[in-house]
Amino acid sequence: MPFAPPAAIEAERVRVRLLAESDLPALFAVNSDEAVTSMLPYATWQTPADAEAWFGRMAALQATGLALQFVVAEKASDRAIGTCLLFRLEEGSQRAELGYVLGRAHWGRGLMHEALGALLDSAFGPLGLRRLEAEVDPRNLASARVLQRLGFTREGLLRQRWVTKGAAKDVEIHGLLRSEWPATRVSSPKA
Ligand SMILES: CC(C)(COP(=O)(O)OP(=O)(O)OC[C@H]1O[C@@H](n2cnc3c(N)ncnc32)[C@H](O)[C@@H]1OP(=O)(O)O)[C@@H](O)C(=O)NCCC(=O)NCCS
């Protein structure tokens, strides 16, 4: 069955909720930063029109039922500080891919670990997924560490999988099974 959009998911310091158009100015600040996008397969946003075009693409993708685009929001202000995404839902295999981005000012505090932990509870619980995958640039050690800490296994290297920013790039594939999730759940965030 295609994804049914869930209610907001509350973690200790952040909330994971569906993207709204009003999030675009905050997300422009995140994705217009070269340091954030350098290892991602899309160009750094240059103008608010890039944010609007992305919103249109994500809304269309979500309408297919095969993706859910969330923001990671600060709990007190509800301001978006990043995004996370479930996409490429393979219904028969109960499998989807995971993507995530956090604004640079918020790195290193365990916030994405916390957000993804909450999202994985939902993905392996109410959303009924059995397997999650993430593709990661091999140079992206922070991302690999986030996945490792959540219990993902690095399953292999896919050679020249992405053609992005003028070059063919290898990507690592990481996977996590529902049967592995309860044992790996880390509930206490870093300070
Ligand atoms: C990847 C990203 C989401 C991590 O978010 P975060 O909230 O800073 O992550 P956390 O604080 O939970 O954990 C980061 C971990 O990586 C480690 N790390 C950070 N930079 C590192 C580096 N250069 N080398 C090795 N480890 C590194 C941190 O020490 C931390 O490890 P720990 O949990 O053992 O302390 C964030 O850096 C980001 O948005 N980057 C740009 C977008 C991106 O790469 N998205 C992922 C695409 S696959």
Ligand as a Chemical Component Dictionary entry (heavy atoms), coordinates in Angstrom:
data_LIG
# 
_chem_comp.id                   LIG 
_chem_comp.type                 NON-POLYMER 
_chem_comp.pdbx_formal_charge   0 
_chem_comp.three_letter_code    LIG 
# 
loop_
_chem_comp_atom.comp_id 
_chem_comp_atom.atom_id 
_chem_comp_atom.alt_atom_id 
_chem_comp_atom.type_symbol 
_chem_comp_atom.charge 
_chem_comp_atom.model_Cartn_x 
_chem_comp_atom.model_Cartn_y 
_chem_comp_atom.model_Cartn_z 
_chem_comp_atom.pdbx_ordinal 
LIG C1  C1  C 0 25.377 14.021 7.794  1  
LIG C2  C2  C 0 24.645 14.977 8.750  2  
LIG C3  C3  C 0 23.151 14.811 8.538  3  
LIG C4  C4  C 0 24.985 14.601 10.187 4  
LIG O1  O1  O 0 24.154 15.331 11.079 5  
LIG P1  P1  P 0 24.571 15.617 12.615 6  
LIG O2  O2  O 0 23.340 15.950 13.384 7  
LIG O3  O3  O 0 25.702 16.565 12.633 8  
LIG O4  O4  O 0 25.046 14.174 13.022 9  
LIG P2  P2  P 0 25.330 13.644 14.488 10 
LIG O5  O5  O 0 25.754 14.790 15.361 11 
LIG O6  O6  O 0 24.164 12.807 14.933 12 
LIG O7  O7  O 0 26.524 12.618 14.249 13 
LIG C5  C5  C 0 27.626 12.913 13.424 14 
LIG C6  C6  C 0 28.677 11.861 13.723 15 
LIG O8  O8  O 0 29.659 11.925 12.660 16 
LIG C7  C7  C 0 30.916 12.228 13.242 17 
LIG N1  N1  N 0 31.616 13.053 12.253 18 
LIG C8  C8  C 0 31.329 14.302 11.871 19 
LIG N2  N2  N 0 32.218 14.701 10.943 20 
LIG C9  C9  C 0 33.075 13.652 10.756 21 
LIG C10 C10 C 0 34.204 13.454 9.933  22 
LIG N3  N3  N 0 34.640 14.391 9.099  23 
LIG N4  N4  N 0 34.837 12.273 10.020 24 
LIG C11 C11 C 0 34.406 11.294 10.825 25 
LIG N5  N5  N 0 33.326 11.422 11.635 26 
LIG C12 C12 C 0 32.680 12.601 11.589 27 
LIG C13 C13 C 0 30.612 12.955 14.516 28 
LIG O9  O9  O 0 31.696 12.889 15.424 29 
LIG C14 C14 C 0 29.417 12.139 15.006 30 
LIG O10 O10 O 0 29.875 10.915 15.522 31 
LIG P3  P3  P 0 29.409 10.399 17.004 32 
LIG O11 O11 O 0 27.927 10.163 16.892 33 
LIG O12 O12 O 0 30.188 9.170  17.206 34 
LIG O13 O13 O 0 29.739 11.511 17.966 35 
LIG C15 C15 C 0 25.051 16.455 8.509  36 
LIG O14 O14 O 0 26.435 16.556 8.648  37 
LIG C16 C16 C 0 24.630 16.962 7.131  38 
LIG O15 O15 O 0 23.490 17.362 6.934  39 
LIG N6  N6  N 0 25.571 16.965 6.174  40 
LIG C17 C17 C 0 25.293 17.479 4.825  41 
LIG C18 C18 C 0 24.201 16.689 4.102  42 
LIG C19 C19 C 0 24.501 15.208 4.033  43 
LIG O16 O16 O 0 25.645 14.819 3.856  44 
LIG N7  N7  N 0 23.450 14.388 4.149  45 
LIG C20 C20 C 0 23.569 12.938 4.096  46 
LIG C21 C21 C 0 23.559 12.462 2.695  47 
LIG S1  S1  S 0 23.824 10.693 2.580  48 
# 
loop_
_chem_comp_bond.comp_id 
_chem_comp_bond.atom_id_1 
_chem_comp_bond.atom_id_2 
_chem_comp_bond.value_order 
_chem_comp_bond.pdbx_ordinal 
LIG C1  C2  SING 1  
LIG C2  C3  SING 2  
LIG C2  C4  SING 3  
LIG C2  C15 SING 4  
LIG C4  O1  SING 5  
LIG O1  P1  SING 6  
LIG P1  O2  DOUB 7  
LIG P1  O3  SING 8  
LIG P1  O4  SING 9  
LIG O4  P2  SING 10 
LIG P2  O5  DOUB 11 
LIG P2  O6  SING 12 
LIG P2  O7  SING 13 
LIG O7  C5  SING 14 
LIG C5  C6  SING 15 
LIG C6  O8  SING 16 
LIG C6  C14 SING 17 
LIG O8  C7  SING 18 
LIG C7  N1  SING 19 
LIG C7  C13 SING 20 
LIG N1  C8  SING 21 
LIG N1  C12 SING 22 
LIG C8  N2  DOUB 23 
LIG N2  C9  SING 24 
LIG C9  C10 SING 25 
LIG C9  C12 DOUB 26 
LIG C10 N3  SING 27 
LIG C10 N4  DOUB 28 
LIG N4  C11 SING 29 
LIG C11 N5  DOUB 30 
LIG N5  C12 SING 31 
LIG C13 O9  SING 32 
LIG C13 C14 SING 33 
LIG C14 O10 SING 34 
LIG O10 P3  SING 35 
LIG P3  O11 DOUB 36 
LIG P3  O12 SING 37 
LIG P3  O13 SING 38 
LIG C15 O14 SING 39 
LIG C15 C16 SING 40 
LIG C16 O15 DOUB 41 
LIG C16 N6  SING 42 
LIG N6  C17 SING 43 
LIG C17 C18 SING 44 
LIG C18 C19 SING 45 
LIG C19 O16 DOUB 46 
LIG C19 N7  SING 47 
LIG N7  C20 SING 48 
LIG C20 C21 SING 49 
LIG C21 S1  SING 50 
# 
